């Protein structure tokens, strides 16, 4: 559930990028494992100007 993730979008960005770097090879795997909506996660980070780059496997 997305409610279990950090509420502050900047902290969320750091959390997600760290998880992607250290534990997951793709955003889809992270979302599946954490049981969060990929669409909703992307929307929350887009609200602060970040988009997911699949080649780099991080939000930039």
URBEL-V24276 format. One record per backbone hydrogen bond with DSSP energy under -1.0 kcal/mol. CO is the residue of the C=O (numbers start at 0). NH is the residue of the N-H. Records with the same first field share a line. If there is no record, write none. Layout:
CO=NH / NH
This chain:
0=3
1=4
7=11
8=12
9=13
10=14
11=15
12=16
13=17
14=18
15=19
16=20
17=21
18=22 / 23
25=29
26=30
27=31
28=32
29=33
30=35
36=40
37=41
38=42
39=43
40=44
41=45
42=46
44=47 / 49
45=48
50=59
52=56 / 57
57=52
